[in-house]
Amino acid sequence: MAERAAITVIGIGNPQRGDDAAGRLVAQRLRDHSLAGVKIIECNGEATDLVDRLRRAASAIIIDAAAFGAKPGTVRRLDVAAQCVPAGRARSSHGLGLAEAIELTRALGALPLPCLIYLVQGSVWEAGAALSPPVAAAVPRLADLILSETRAMRALSSLAGGSCD
């Protein structure tokens, strides 16, 4: 297996389906910052692709839109080393999604630690729809949260004697 990236940030979504674009938009915003030791990826969320990307990461942050019963634009942080991904996430055309990818990676003994998921509550999922105003407002806040999270992860790695470069 190839060498693991220090921190991998994965923005998931379909840019043509309203709020589902949120994860990818956050990833795009993060590219505007100088983030040494951080690999930023955009993907559609297909489970086998996610498993492959997670297996290559030393630590990971995943950003995705979801429906978890909160007010649109609400952000939820999950540490999947400590808890499972909640059910209810939209599935891919292959019938598997984020929760299944995480659990398969865990079963393979390849779950990066830490492995964090930031979910933003969406409300618009139709093909060709624009991002809803609450999710559009959440994107820059979420990018700031991820920036802080990567800085904290890098600081912990350097304290432990690891290298992010």
KENUVO-608960 format. One record per atom (N, C-alpha, C): residue number from 1; atom name; residue in one letter; z, y, x. Coordinates in steps of 0.001 Angstrom, whole numbers. Example, Ala and Ser with C-alpha at 12.3 -4.5 7.8 and 13.67 -1.06 7.14 Angstrom:
BEGIN
+-----+------+------+---------+---------+---------+
! pos ! site ! code !       Z !       Y !       X !
+-----+------+------+---------+---------+---------+
!   1 !    N !    A !    7800 !   -5690 !   13190 !
!   1 !   CA !    A !    7800 !   -4500 !   12300 !
!   1 !    C !    A !    7800 !   -3300 !   13200 !
!   2 !    N !    S !    7080 !   -2250 !   12850 !
!   2 !   CA !    S !    7140 !   -1060 !   13670 !
!   2 !    C !    S !    7870 !      30 !   12900 !
+-----+------+------+---------+---------+---------+
//
This chain:
BEGIN
+-----+------+------+---------+---------+---------+
! pos ! site ! code !       Z !       Y !       X !
+-----+------+------+---------+---------+---------+
!   1 !    N !    M !       0 !   -1188 !     850 !
!   1 !   CA !    M !       0 !       0 !       0 !
!   1 !    C !    M !       0 !    1242 !     888 !
!   2 !    N !    A !    -700 !    2288 !     418 !
!   2 !   CA !    A !    -770 !    3538 !    1169 !
!   2 !    C !    A !     602 !    4191 !    1244 !
!   3 !    N !    E !     752 !    5094 !    2233 !
!   3 !   CA !    E !    2009 !    5823 !    2380 !
!   3 !    C !    E !    2297 !    6640 !    1128 !
!   4 !    N !    R !    3559 !    6657 !     741 !
!   4 !   CA !    R !    3962 !    7370 !    -473 !
!   4 !    C !    R !    4032 !    8878 !    -231 !
!   5 !    N !    A !    3537 !    9652 !   -1214 !
!   5 !   CA !    A !    3662 !   11119 !   -1158 !
!   5 !    C !    A !    5122 !   11479 !   -1376 !
!   6 !    N !    A !    5603 !   12520 !    -716 !
!   6 !   CA !    A !    7008 !   12923 !    -824 !
!   6 !    C !    A !    7377 !   13226 !   -2275 !
!   7 !    N !    I !    6675 !   14159 !   -2906 !
!   7 !   CA !    I !    6900 !   14496 !   -4309 !
!   7 !    C !    I !    5531 !   14545 !   -4985 !
!   8 !    N !    T !    5392 !   13791 !   -6046 !
!   8 !   CA !    T !    4159 !   13806 !   -6813 !
!   8 !    C !    T !    4447 !   14402 !   -8179 !
!   9 !    N !    V !    3710 !   15445 !   -8534 !
!   9 !   CA !    V !    3820 !   16071 !   -9846 !
!   9 !    C !    V !    2569 !   15675 !  -10621 !
!  10 !    N !    I !    2778 !   15084 !  -11805 !
!  10 !   CA !    I !    1666 !   14595 !  -12619 !
!  10 !    C !    I !    1658 !   15326 !  -13955 !
!  11 !    N !    G !     613 !   16103 !  -14181 !
!  11 !   CA !    G !     420 !   16783 !  -15460 !
!  11 !    C !    G !    -501 !   15947 !  -16318 !
!  12 !    N !    I !       8 !   15490 !  -17453 !
!  12 !   CA !    I !    -730 !   14585 !  -18330 !
!  12 !    C !    I !   -1262 !   15350 !  -19534 !
!  13 !    N !    G !   -2455 !   14964 !  -19984 !
!  13 !   CA !    G !   -2943 !   15507 !  -21240 !
!  13 !    C !    G !   -4441 !   15530 !  -21367 !
!  14 !    N !    N !   -4866 !   15899 !  -22560 !
!  14 !   CA !    N !   -6273 !   16063 !  -22872 !
!  14 !    C !    N !   -6503 !   17540 !  -23173 !
!  15 !    N !    P !   -7236 !   18245 !  -22329 !
!  15 !   CA !    P !   -7417 !   19682 !  -22517 !
!  15 !    C !    P !   -8207 !   20048 !  -23768 !
!  16 !    N !    Q !   -8774 !   19065 !  -24443 !
!  16 !   CA !    Q !   -9566 !   19321 !  -25648 !
!  16 !    C !    Q !   -8803 !   19037 !  -26936 !
!  17 !    N !    R !   -7483 !   18778 !  -26845 !
!  17 !   CA !    R !   -6716 !   18404 !  -28030 !
!  17 !    C !    R !   -5455 !   19256 !  -28192 !
!  18 !    N !    G !   -5631 !   20561 !  -28303 !
!  18 !   CA !    G !   -4524 !   21458 !  -28609 !
!  18 !    C !    G !   -3380 !   21356 !  -27624 !
!  19 !    N !    D !   -2184 !   21120 !  -28158 !
!  19 !   CA !    D !    -969 !   21099 !  -27334 !
!  19 !    C !    D !    -936 !   19963 !  -26319 !
!  20 !    N !    D !   -1795 !   18978 !  -26501 !
!  20 !   CA !    D !   -1835 !   17873 !  -25540 !
!  20 !    C !    D !   -2245 !   18359 !  -24146 !
!  21 !    N !    A !   -2805 !   19545 !  -24051 !
!  21 !   CA !    A !   -3231 !   20107 !  -22758 !
!  21 !    C !    A !   -2066 !   20621 !  -21921 !
!  22 !    N !    A !    -882 !   20740 !  -22478 !
!  22 !   CA !    A !     239 !   21421 !  -21811 !
!  22 !    C !    A !     550 !   20877 !  -20417 !
!  23 !    N !    G !     636 !   19580 !  -20254 !
!  23 !   CA !    G !     972 !   19003 !  -18950 !
!  23 !    C !    G !     -30 !   19380 !  -17876 !
!  24 !    N !    R !   -1292 !   19344 !  -18229 !
!  24 !   CA !    R !   -2331 !   19705 !  -17263 !
!  24 !    C !    R !   -2307 !   21199 !  -16950 !
!  25 !    N !    L !   -2015 !   22026 !  -17953 !
!  25 !   CA !    L !   -1935 !   23467 !  -17719 !
!  25 !    C !    L !    -781 !   23816 !  -16785 !
!  26 !    N !    V !     335 !   23120 !  -16921 !
!  26 !   CA !    V !    1452 !   23334 !  -15997 !
!  26 !    C !    V !    1036 !   22946 !  -14582 !
!  27 !    N !    A !     372 !   21803 !  -14441 !
!  27 !   CA !    A !     -97 !   21368 !  -13114 !
!  27 !    C !    A !   -1028 !   22409 !  -12508 !
!  28 !    N !    Q !   -1913 !   22969 !  -13311 !
!  28 !   CA !    Q !   -2834 !   23998 !  -12815 !
!  28 !    C !    Q !   -2076 !   25232 !  -12337 !
!  29 !    N !    R !   -1053 !   25638 !  -13061 !
!  29 !   CA !    R !    -241 !   26802 !  -12645 !
!  29 !    C !    R !     478 !   26519 !  -11333 !
!  30 !    N !    L !     940 !   25296 !  -11147 !
!  30 !   CA !    L !    1665 !   24941 !   -9930 !
!  30 !    C !    L !     768 !   25012 !   -8703 !
!  31 !    N !    R !    -523 !   24806 !   -8877 !
!  31 !   CA !    R !   -1459 !   24880 !   -7751 !
!  31 !    C !    R !   -1547 !   26285 !   -7172 !
!  32 !    N !    D !   -1105 !   27278 !   -7932 !
!  32 !   CA !    D !   -1128 !   28665 !   -7450 !
!  32 !    C !    D !       0 !   28950 !   -6459 !
!  33 !    N !    H !     892 !   27992 !   -6257 !
!  33 !   CA !    H !    2038 !   28174 !   -5365 !
!  33 !    C !    H !    1871 !   27325 !   -4116 !
!  34 !    N !    S !    2458 !   27770 !   -3037 !
!  34 !   CA !    S !    2442 !   27006 !   -1802 !
!  34 !    C !    S !    3576 !   25985 !   -1873 !
!  35 !    N !    L !    3220 !   24737 !   -2099 !
!  35 !   CA !    L !    4220 !   23682 !   -2280 !
!  35 !    C !    L !    4007 !   22584 !   -1230 !
!  36 !    N !    A !    4462 !   22849 !     -24 !
!  36 !   CA !    A !    4336 !   21847 !    1043 !
!  36 !    C !    A !    5057 !   20580 !     644 !
!  37 !    N !    G !    4421 !   19446 !     882 !
!  37 !   CA !    G !    5029 !   18158 !     581 !
!  37 !    C !    G !    4965 !   17765 !    -876 !
!  38 !    N !    V !    4219 !   18528 !   -1683 !
!  38 !   CA !    V !    4094 !   18237 !   -3105 !
!  38 !    C !    V !    2625 !   17975 !   -3427 !
!  39 !    N !    K !    2360 !   16820 !   -4006 !
!  39 !   CA !    K !    1012 !   16470 !   -4441 !
!  39 !    C !    K !     946 !   16703 !   -5949 !
!  40 !    N !    I !     -26 !   17489 !   -6388 !
!  40 !   CA !    I !    -177 !   17817 !   -7807 !
!  40 !    C !    I !   -1412 !   17110 !   -8343 !
!  41 !    N !    I !   -1209 !   16385 !   -9434 !
!  41 !   CA !    I !   -2266 !   15567 !  -10028 !
!  41 !    C !    I !   -2384 !   15909 !  -11510 !
!  42 !    N !    E !   -3603 !   15903 !  -12014 !
!  42 !   CA !    E !   -3845 !   15981 !  -13454 !
!  42 !    C !    E !   -4471 !   14664 !  -13880 !
!  43 !    N !    C !   -4030 !   14137 !  -15014 !
!  43 !   CA !    C !   -4632 !   12906 !  -15525 !
!  43 !    C !    C !   -4520 !   12856 !  -17037 !
!  44 !    N !    N !   -5218 !   11883 !  -17624 !
!  44 !   CA !    N !   -5235 !   11776 !  -19077 !
!  44 !    C !    N !   -4082 !   10947 !  -19636 !
!  45 !    N !    G !   -3309 !   10294 !  -18791 !
!  45 !   CA !    G !   -2152 !    9537 !  -19257 !
!  45 !    C !    G !   -2408 !    8063 !  -19482 !
!  46 !    N !    E !   -3546 !    7570 !  -19051 !
!  46 !   CA !    E !   -3838 !    6146 !  -19198 !
!  46 !    C !    E !   -2826 !    5358 !  -18373 !
!  47 !    N !    A !   -2232 !    4341 !  -18965 !
!  47 !   CA !    A !   -1069 !    3656 !  -18386 !
!  47 !    C !    A !   -1325 !    3052 !  -17008 !
!  48 !    N !    T !   -2433 !    2354 !  -16806 !
!  48 !   CA !    T !   -2637 !    1719 !  -15501 !
!  48 !    C !    T !   -2843 !    2755 !  -14405 !
!  49 !    N !    D !   -3481 !    3876 !  -14743 !
!  49 !   CA !    D !   -3637 !    4972 !  -13780 !
!  49 !    C !    D !   -2267 !    5540 !  -13419 !
!  50 !    N !    L !   -1404 !    5743 !  -14414 !
!  50 !   CA !    L !     -58 !    6257 !  -14152 !
!  50 !    C !    L !     742 !    5304 !  -13279 !
!  51 !    N !    V !     679 !    4005 !  -13572 !
!  51 !   CA !    V !    1406 !    3027 !  -12757 !
!  51 !    C !    V !     951 !    3126 !  -11305 !
!  52 !    N !    D !    -349 !    3186 !  -11086 !
!  52 !   CA !    D !    -884 !    3280 !   -9727 !
!  52 !    C !    D !    -391 !    4542 !   -9023 !
!  53 !    N !    R !    -409 !    5664 !   -9722 !
!  53 !   CA !    R !      29 !    6928 !   -9119 !
!  53 !    C !    R !    1539 !    6924 !   -8846 !
!  54 !    N !    L !    2321 !    6359 !   -9754 !
!  54 !   CA !    L !    3771 !    6289 !   -9549 !
!  54 !    C !    L !    4133 !    5373 !   -8394 !
!  55 !    N !    R !    3403 !    4282 !   -8224 !
!  55 !   CA !    R !    3666 !    3356 !   -7113 !
!  55 !    C !    R !    3437 !    4026 !   -5762 !
!  56 !    N !    R !    2614 !    5066 !   -5723 !
!  56 !   CA !    R !    2309 !    5778 !   -4473 !
!  56 !    C !    R !    3242 !    6958 !   -4218 !
!  57 !    N !    A !    4167 !    7225 !   -5132 !
!  57 !   CA !    A !    5033 !    8403 !   -5014 !
!  57 !    C !    A !    6430 !    8008 !   -4543 !
!  58 !    N !    A !    6995 !    8793 !   -3639 !
!  58 !   CA !    A !    8391 !    8593 !   -3242 !
!  58 !    C !    A !    9315 !    9134 !   -4327 !
!  59 !    N !    S !    8934 !   10271 !   -4918 !
!  59 !   CA !    S !    9639 !   10846 !   -6064 !
!  59 !    C !    S !    8569 !   11455 !   -6966 !
!  60 !    N !    A !    8877 !   11566 !   -8264 !
!  60 !   CA !    A !    7849 !   12027 !   -9197 !
!  60 !    C !    A !    8433 !   12911 !  -10285 !
!  61 !    N !    I !    7588 !   13845 !  -10712 !
!  61 !   CA !    I !    7867 !   14676 !  -11879 !
!  61 !    C !    I !    6626 !   14591 !  -12752 !
!  62 !    N !    I !    6828 !   14196 !  -14000 !
!  62 !   CA !    I !    5733 !   14048 !  -14949 !
!  62 !    C !    I !    5909 !   15100 !  -16039 !
!  63 !    N !    I !    4814 !   15749 !  -16415 !
!  63 !   CA !    I !    4854 !   16756 !  -17469 !
!  63 !    C !    I !    3889 !   16319 !  -18564 !
!  64 !    N !    D !    4368 !   16318 !  -19811 !
!  64 !   CA !    D !    3528 !   15864 !  -20908 !
!  64 !    C !    D !    3960 !   16527 !  -22206 !
!  65 !    N !    A !    3038 !   16630 !  -23143 !
!  65 !   CA !    A !    3359 !   17073 !  -24500 !
!  65 !    C !    A !    3696 !   15836 !  -25315 !
!  66 !    N !    A !    4588 !   15992 !  -26270 !
!  66 !   CA !    A !    5019 !   14859 !  -27087 !
!  66 !    C !    A !    5526 !   15368 !  -28424 !
!  67 !    N !    A !    5757 !   14414 !  -29301 !
!  67 !   CA !    A !    6384 !   14712 !  -30589 !
!  67 !    C !    A !    7729 !   14006 !  -30592 !
!  68 !    N !    F !    8808 !   14776 !  -30470 !
!  68 !   CA !    F !   10139 !   14173 !  -30445 !
!  68 !    C !    F !   11081 !   14818 !  -31448 !
!  69 !    N !    G !   10504 !   15488 !  -32439 !
!  69 !   CA !    G !   11296 !   15999 !  -33550 !
!  69 !    C !    G !   11990 !   17324 !  -33342 !
!  70 !    N !    A !   11598 !   18058 !  -32318 !
!  70 !   CA !    A !   12217 !   19366 !  -32050 !
!  70 !    C !    A !   11270 !   20487 !  -32493 !
!  71 !    N !    K !   11730 !   21693 !  -32352 !
!  71 !   CA !    K !   10922 !   22872 !  -32645 !
!  71 !    C !    K !    9781 !   22947 !  -31621 !
!  72 !    N !    P !    8534 !   23231 !  -32041 !
!  72 !   CA !    P !    7424 !   23335 !  -31080 !
!  72 !    C !    P !    7760 !   24277 !  -29928 !
!  73 !    N !    G !    7408 !   23845 !  -28730 !
!  73 !   CA !    G !    7692 !   24608 !  -27517 !
!  73 !    C !    G !    8995 !   24222 !  -26840 !
!  74 !    N !    T !    9818 !   23406 !  -27515 !
!  74 !   CA !    T !   11076 !   22933 !  -26915 !
!  74 !    C !    T !   10768 !   22016 !  -25744 !
!  75 !    N !    V !   11491 !   22194 !  -24648 !
!  75 !   CA !    V !   11310 !   21372 !  -23457 !
!  75 !    C !    V !   12484 !   20408 !  -23337 !
!  76 !    N !    R !   12177 !   19178 !  -23018 !
!  76 !   CA !    R !   13193 !   18139 !  -22835 !
!  76 !    C !    R !   12991 !   17500 !  -21460 !
!  77 !    N !    R !   14073 !   17370 !  -20709 !
!  77 !   CA !    R !   14037 !   16758 !  -19363 !
!  77 !    C !    R !   14672 !   15382 !  -19435 !
!  78 !    N !    L !   13983 !   14390 !  -18901 !
!  78 !   CA !    L !   14493 !   13019 !  -18849 !
!  78 !    C !    L !   14503 !   12529 !  -17411 !
!  79 !    N !    D !   15576 !   11886 !  -17020 !
!  79 !   CA !    D !   15645 !   11193 !  -15738 !
!  79 !    C !    D !   15457 !    9718 !  -16067 !
!  80 !    N !    V !   14256 !    9197 !  -15827 !
!  80 !   CA !    V !   13964 !    7837 !  -16274 !
!  80 !    C !    V !   14600 !    6761 !  -15409 !
!  81 !    N !    A !   15240 !    7157 !  -14319 !
!  81 !   CA !    A !   16055 !    6193 !  -13581 !
!  81 !    C !    A !   17336 !    5916 !  -14368 !
!  82 !    N !    A !   17752 !    6885 !  -15187 !
!  82 !   CA !    A !   19000 !    6775 !  -15940 !
!  82 !    C !    A !   18776 !    6432 !  -17410 !
!  83 !    N !    Q !   17573 !    6644 !  -17943 !
!  83 !   CA !    Q !   17318 !    6379 !  -19353 !
!  83 !    C !    Q !   15854 !    6032 !  -19569 !
!  84 !    N !    C !   15579 !    5370 !  -20671 !
!  84 !   CA !    C !   14206 !    4997 !  -21018 !
!  84 !    C !    C !   13497 !    6168 !  -21674 !
!  85 !    N !    V !   12185 !    6145 !  -21619 !
!  85 !   CA !    V !   11381 !    7148 !  -22293 !
!  85 !    C !    V !   11424 !    6840 !  -23780 !
!  86 !    N !    P !   11693 !    7835 !  -24626 !
!  86 !   CA !    P !   11768 !    7572 !  -26060 !
!  86 !    C !    P !   10436 !    7131 !  -26639 !
!  87 !    N !    A !   10503 !    6318 !  -27665 !
!  87 !   CA !    A !    9295 !    5872 !  -28364 !
!  87 !    C !    A !    8711 !    7048 !  -29132 !
!  88 !    N !    G !    7499 !    6877 !  -29624 !
!  88 !   CA !    G !    6901 !    7913 !  -30450 !
!  88 !    C !    G !    5837 !    8709 !  -29733 !
!  89 !    N !    R !    5654 !    8498 !  -28471 !
!  89 !   CA !    R !    4634 !    9173 !  -27689 !
!  89 !    C !    R !    3264 !    8663 !  -28130 !
!  90 !    N !    A !    2283 !    9528 !  -28231 !
!  90 !   CA !    A !     925 !    9120 !  -28590 !
!  90 !    C !    A !     407 !    8113 !  -27572 !
!  91 !    N !    R !    -239 !    7102 !  -28052 !
!  91 !   CA !    R !    -762 !    6053 !  -27167 !
!  91 !    C !    R !   -2198 !    6346 !  -26757 !
!  92 !    N !    S !   -2580 !    5792 !  -25620 !
!  92 !   CA !    S !   -3950 !    5961 !  -25165 !
!  92 !    C !    S !   -4853 !    5008 !  -25935 !
!  93 !    N !    S !   -6151 !    5093 !  -25680 !
!  93 !   CA !    S !   -7089 !    4196 !  -26340 !
!  93 !    C !    S !   -6887 !    2759 !  -25908 !
!  94 !    N !    H !   -6158 !    2553 !  -24815 !
!  94 !   CA !    H !   -5880 !    1199 !  -24347 !
!  94 !    C !    H !   -4600 !     644 !  -24951 !
!  95 !    N !    G !   -3940 !    1410 !  -25808 !
!  95 !   CA !    G !   -2744 !     937 !  -26493 !
!  95 !    C !    G !   -1465 !    1087 !  -25695 !
!  96 !    N !    L !   -1542 !    1645 !  -24517 !
!  96 !   CA !    L !    -356 !    1843 !  -23692 !
!  96 !    C !    L !    -252 !    3312 !  -23329 !
!  97 !    N !    G !     970 !    3793 !  -23187 !
!  97 !   CA !    G !    1171 !    5191 !  -22861 !
!  97 !    C !    G !    2204 !    5389 !  -21780 !
!  98 !    N !    L !    2803 !    6559 !  -21768 !
!  98 !   CA !    L !    3751 !    6955 !  -20731 !
!  98 !    C !    L !    4955 !    6026 !  -20671 !
!  99 !    N !    A !    5564 !    5726 !  -21804 !
!  99 !   CA !    A !    6763 !    4874 !  -21815 !
!  99 !    C !    A !    6460 !    3495 !  -21236 !
! 100 !    N !    E !    5329 !    2940 !  -21618 !
! 100 !   CA !    E !    4963 !    1612 !  -21112 !
! 100 !    C !    E !    4657 !    1655 !  -19619 !
! 101 !    N !    A !    4010 !    2726 !  -19166 !
! 101 !   CA !    A !    3710 !    2861 !  -17734 !
! 101 !    C !    A !    4996 !    2944 !  -16915 !
! 102 !    N !    I !    5968 !    3717 !  -17413 !
! 102 !   CA !    I !    7250 !    3838 !  -16709 !
! 102 !    C !    I !    7933 !    2480 !  -16638 !
! 103 !    N !    E !    7994 !    1779 !  -17762 !
! 103 !   CA !    E !    8708 !     498 !  -17783 !
! 103 !    C !    E !    7995 !    -565 !  -16950 !
! 104 !    N !    L !    6666 !    -549 !  -16931 !
! 104 !   CA !    L !    5934 !   -1481 !  -16072 !
! 104 !    C !    L !    6189 !   -1170 !  -14602 !
! 105 !    N !    T !    6176 !     100 !  -14242 !
! 105 !   CA !    T !    6455 !     492 !  -12852 !
! 105 !    C !    T !    7875 !      90 !  -12468 !
! 106 !    N !    R !    8814 !     262 !  -13404 !
! 106 !   CA !    R !   10198 !    -154 !  -13154 !
! 106 !    C !    R !   10268 !   -1677 !  -12940 !
! 107 !    N !    A !    9580 !   -2440 !  -13787 !
! 107 !   CA !    A !    9588 !   -3909 !  -13679 !
! 107 !    C !    A !    8983 !   -4375 !  -12364 !
! 108 !    N !    L !    8024 !   -3624 !  -11836 !
! 108 !   CA !    L !    7403 !   -3961 !  -10555 !
! 108 !    C !    L !    8273 !   -3559 !   -9366 !
! 109 !    N !    G !    9393 !   -2903 !   -9645 !
! 109 !   CA !    G !   10278 !   -2448 !   -8572 !
! 109 !    C !    G !    9700 !   -1286 !   -7797 !
! 110 !    N !    A !    8811 !    -515 !   -8424 !
! 110 !   CA !    A !    8116 !     559 !   -7721 !
! 110 !    C !    A !    8371 !    1934 !   -8326 !
! 111 !    N !    L !    9362 !    2047 !   -9206 !
! 111 !   CA !    L !    9644 !    3346 !   -9822 !
! 111 !    C !    L !   10164 !    4306 !   -8758 !
! 112 !    N !    P !    9496 !    5454 !   -8578 !
! 112 !   CA !    P !    9985 !    6413 !   -7586 !
! 112 !    C !    P !   11322 !    6996 !   -8029 !
! 113 !    N !    L !   12145 !    7330 !   -7053 !
! 113 !   CA !    L !   13445 !    7922 !   -7358 !
! 113 !    C !    L !   13590 !    9226 !   -6582 !
! 114 !    N !    P !   13866 !   10303 !   -7237 !
! 114 !   CA !    P !   13980 !   10394 !   -8683 !
! 114 !    C !    P !   12616 !   10342 !   -9355 !
! 115 !    N !    C !   12642 !   10021 !  -10642 !
! 115 !   CA !    C !   11453 !   10052 !  -11492 !
! 115 !    C !    C !   11865 !   10814 !  -12751 !
! 116 !    N !    L !   11357 !   12030 !  -12860 !
! 116 !   CA !    L !   11735 !   12916 !  -13951 !
! 116 !    C !    L !   10543 !   13154 !  -14866 !
! 117 !    N !    I !   10831 !   13294 !  -16143 !
! 117 !   CA !    I !    9791 !   13627 !  -17110 !
! 117 !    C !    I !   10218 !   14887 !  -17836 !
! 118 !    N !    Y !    9303 !   15832 !  -17896 !
! 118 !   CA !    Y !    9490 !   17028 !  -18707 !
! 118 !    C !    Y !    8526 !   16914 !  -19878 !
! 119 !    N !    L !    9080 !   16871 !  -21082 !
! 119 !   CA !    L !    8285 !   16811 !  -22301 !
! 119 !    C !    L !    8369 !   18158 !  -23004 !
! 120 !    N !    V !    7259 !   18591 !  -23563 !
! 120 !   CA !    V !    7252 !   19797 !  -24388 !
! 120 !    C !    V !    6825 !   19371 !  -25788 !
! 121 !    N !    Q !    7597 !   19795 !  -26782 !
! 121 !   CA !    Q !    7292 !   19463 !  -28167 !
! 121 !    C !    Q !    6034 !   20197 !  -28601 !
! 122 !    N !    G !    5039 !   19433 !  -28994 !
! 122 !   CA !    G !    3795 !   20005 !  -29489 !
! 122 !    C !    G !    3738 !   19981 !  -31006 !
! 123 !    N !    S !    2718 !   20653 !  -31549 !
! 123 !   CA !    S !    2521 !   20636 !  -32996 !
! 123 !    C !    S !    1053 !   20559 !  -33389 !
! 124 !    N !    V !     151 !   20823 !  -32451 !
! 124 !   CA !    V !   -1282 !   20818 !  -32738 !
! 124 !    C !    V !   -1946 !   19787 !  -31832 !
! 125 !    N !    W !   -2598 !   18784 !  -32430 !
! 125 !   CA !    W !   -3171 !   17684 !  -31649 !
! 125 !    C !    W !   -4652 !   17450 !  -31936 !
! 126 !    N !    E !   -5257 !   18208 !  -32821 !
! 126 !   CA !    E !   -6621 !   17959 !  -33254 !
! 126 !    C !    E !   -7634 !   18255 !  -32147 !
! 127 !    N !    A !   -8723 !   17495 !  -32161 !
! 127 !   CA !    A !   -9806 !   17710 !  -31202 !
! 127 !    C !    A !  -10377 !   19108 !  -31381 !
! 128 !    N !    G !  -10560 !   19808 !  -30277 !
! 128 !   CA !    G !  -11124 !   21149 !  -30281 !
! 128 !    C !    G !  -10134 !   22259 !  -30583 !
! 129 !    N !    A !   -8893 !   21905 !  -30906 !
! 129 !   CA !    A !   -7884 !   22919 !  -31238 !
! 129 !    C !    A !   -7394 !   23632 !  -29983 !
! 130 !    N !    A !   -6953 !   24863 !  -30189 !
! 130 !   CA !    A !   -6351 !   25639 !  -29104 !
! 130 !    C !    A !   -4866 !   25287 !  -28996 !
! 131 !    N !    L !   -4282 !   25641 !  -27876 !
! 131 !   CA !    L !   -2843 !   25487 !  -27666 !
! 131 !    C !    L !   -2096 !   26329 !  -28699 !
! 132 !    N !    S !   -1039 !   25797 !  -29280 !
! 132 !   CA !    S !    -248 !   26568 !  -30240 !
! 132 !    C !    S !     530 !   27655 !  -29488 !
! 133 !    N !    P !     844 !   28771 !  -30139 !
! 133 !   CA !    P !    1595 !   29840 !  -29469 !
! 133 !    C !    P !    2928 !   29381 !  -28870 !
! 134 !    N !    P !    3734 !   28530 !  -29551 !
! 134 !   CA !    P !    5001 !   28128 !  -28923 !
! 134 !    C !    P !    4806 !   27294 !  -27649 !
! 135 !    N !    V !    3791 !   26449 !  -27633 !
! 135 !   CA !    V !    3541 !   25642 !  -26433 !
! 135 !    C !    V !    2928 !   26510 !  -25339 !
! 136 !    N !    A !    2059 !   27436 !  -25706 !
! 136 !   CA !    A !    1497 !   28362 !  -24715 !
! 136 !    C !    A !    2618 !   29157 !  -24038 !
! 137 !    N !    A !    3624 !   29561 !  -24805 !
! 137 !   CA !    A !    4760 !   30294 !  -24232 !
! 137 !    C !    A !    5625 !   29399 !  -23356 !
! 138 !    N !    A !    5655 !   28099 !  -23645 !
! 138 !   CA !    A !    6474 !   27167 !  -22866 !
! 138 !    C !    A !    5852 !   26828 !  -21513 !
! 139 !    N !    V !    4528 !   26915 !  -21395 !
! 139 !   CA !    V !    3848 !   26509 !  -20157 !
! 139 !    C !    V !    4369 !   27263 !  -18933 !
! 140 !    N !    P !    4445 !   28605 !  -18918 !
! 140 !   CA !    P !    4957 !   29274 !  -17710 !
! 140 !    C !    P !    6434 !   28967 !  -17445 !
! 141 !    N !    R !    7233 !   28829 !  -18508 !
! 141 !   CA !    R !    8651 !   28470 !  -18322 !
! 141 !    C !    R !    8757 !   27078 !  -17698 !
! 142 !    N !    L !    7927 !   26183 !  -18172 !
! 142 !   CA !    L !    7940 !   24821 !  -17645 !
! 142 !    C !    L !    7483 !   24790 !  -16194 !
! 143 !    N !    A !    6486 !   25570 !  -15853 !
! 143 !   CA !    A !    6041 !   25653 !  -14453 !
! 143 !    C !    A !    7179 !   26153 !  -13568 !
! 144 !    N !    D !    7927 !   27154 !  -14037 !
! 144 !   CA !    D !    9072 !   27658 !  -13268 !
! 144 !    C !    D !   10144 !   26581 !  -13099 !
! 145 !    N !    L !   10396 !   25810 !  -14142 !
! 145 !   CA !    L !   11371 !   24712 !  -14045 !
! 145 !    C !    L !   10932 !   23674 !  -13011 !
! 146 !    N !    I !    9653 !   23342 !  -13020 !
! 146 !   CA !    I !    9132 !   22347 !  -12066 !
! 146 !    C !    I !    9208 !   22897 !  -10646 !
! 147 !    N !    L !    8904 !   24176 !  -10458 !
! 147 !   CA !    L !    9040 !   24783 !   -9128 !
! 147 !    C !    L !   10473 !   24657 !   -8626 !
! 148 !    N !    S !   11426 !   24973 !   -9464 !
! 148 !   CA !    S !   12843 !   24849 !   -9087 !
! 148 !    C !    S !   13199 !   23402 !   -8785 !
! 149 !    N !    E !   12700 !   22505 !   -9592 !
! 149 !   CA !    E !   12990 !   21073 !   -9405 !
! 149 !    C !    E !   12426 !   20576 !   -8073 !
! 150 !    N !    T !   11188 !   20970 !   -7739 !
! 150 !   CA !    T !   10611 !   20507 !   -6470 !
! 150 !    C !    T !   11363 !   21085 !   -5278 !
! 151 !    N !    R !   11785 !   22336 !   -5397 !
! 151 !   CA !    R !   12576 !   22938 !   -4301 !
! 151 !    C !    R !   13891 !   22188 !   -4108 !
! 152 !    N !    A !   14545 !   21851 !   -5201 !
! 152 !   CA !    A !   15800 !   21100 !   -5113 !
! 152 !    C !    A !   15572 !   19711 !   -4523 !
! 153 !    N !    M !   14506 !   19058 !   -4928 !
! 153 !   CA !    M !   14201 !   17725 !   -4392 !
! 153 !    C !    M !   13909 !   17790 !   -2895 !
! 154 !    N !    R !   13164 !   18810 !   -2483 !
! 154 !   CA !    R !   12858 !   18966 !   -1059 !
! 154 !    C !    R !   14121 !   19252 !    -263 !
! 155 !    N !    A !   15016 !   20068 !    -812 !
! 155 !   CA !    A !   16276 !   20377 !    -121 !
! 155 !    C !    A !   17123 !   19117 !      28 !
! 156 !    N !    L !   17199 !   18307 !   -1017 !
! 156 !   CA !    L !   17954 !   17054 !    -930 !
! 156 !    C !    L !   17347 !   16102 !      81 !
! 157 !    N !    S !   16029 !   16066 !     109 !
! 157 !   CA !    S !   15344 !   15196 !    1055 !
! 157 !    C !    S !   15634 !   15620 !    2491 !
! 158 !    N !    S !   15650 !   16927 !    2758 !
! 158 !   CA !    S !   15912 !   17395 !    4117 !
! 158 !    C !    S !   17369 !   17164 !    4496 !
! 159 !    N !    L !   18289 !   17270 !    3539 !
! 159 !   CA !    L !   19698 !   16980 !    3825 !
! 159 !    C !    L !   19914 !   15509 !    4154 !
! 160 !    N !    A !   19093 !   14656 !    3522 !
! 160 !   CA !    A !   19219 !   13221 !    3756 !
! 160 !    C !    A !   18453 !   12790 !    5008 !
! 161 !    N !    G !   17822 !   13736 !    5665 !
! 161 !   CA !    G !   17103 !   13411 !    6892 !
! 161 !    C !    G !   15653 !   13038 !    6659 !
! 162 !    N !    G !   15192 !   13159 !    5406 !
! 162 !   CA !    G !   13802 !   12855 !    5092 !
! 162 !    C !    G !   12925 !   14033 !    5423 !
! 163 !    N !    S !   11637 !   13801 !    5325 !
! 163 !   CA !    S !   10673 !   14865 !    5572 !
! 163 !    C !    S !    9742 !   14986 !    4389 !
! 164 !    N !    C !    9425 !   16196 !    4000 !
! 164 !   CA !    C !    8501 !   16424 !    2899 !
! 164 !    C !    C !    7112 !   16798 !    3412 !
! 165 !    N !    D !    6907 !   16780 !    4682 !
! 165 !   CA !    D !    5588 !   17173 !    5203 !
! 165 !    C !    D !    4785 !   15971 !    5614 !
+-----+------+------+---------+---------+---------+
//
